[in-house]
Amino acid sequence: QLGAQAPLGFWDPLGYCEGITEMDFKKLRSSEIKHGRLAMMATIGFITPFYAKLPGYLSPSKDIKFEDIPVGITAISKVPAAGWVQILLFAAVCEFGLGPSIQEWKEGQPGDYGRGALGMFGPITDPVKKARSLSAEISNGRLAMAAITGMILQNGITGGTDAAMWFGSSALARNAKVVEYVDGKARFVVDEASAAAAAAMKPNAFVAKSQLGAQAP
């Protein structure tokens, strides 16, 4: 089946697929695809606010702007209750209110609602292209599930979204000379020796220090 692909091939360490029927497998695959799609959106949603936020107000009545919402899981506690009601209602409409049954795997292929990519570009009719796209979606969904789980755990364990989230203890990162702080912001440390060594590993790399003119005294 689709999903039994490199690098792990068919990987079922908990034995969910032992002795199951085709319908049982389709139900599991449908769940995997749905969780993968949600994880891909969650990963993008987690990372994007670090770089840009929507303009305007999240809640005009409470005078809360989008830029006032912190990044990371702390944002959960800052969204007003009315906002969560809207989010849950939207999720319910997606699940139960529009289009085919959420148990699409009973009558068709798992995860296939007959609407194509993002539900807007129509179904893919070329079987080869469709198989390639579905395989890519499964792989990307699996990666996204691992990614969002890792980011949330890091955020929760370190209690913040600064360098400690990515490098562990900030002090440890400094002592290891992995990170330095400039204007209160963390950045990777790249010393001249490392940069020169990396450049030397590239074939025909240009290194200014080795050119004519770099001579005594």
Disulfide bonds with the S-S distance in Angstrom:
none
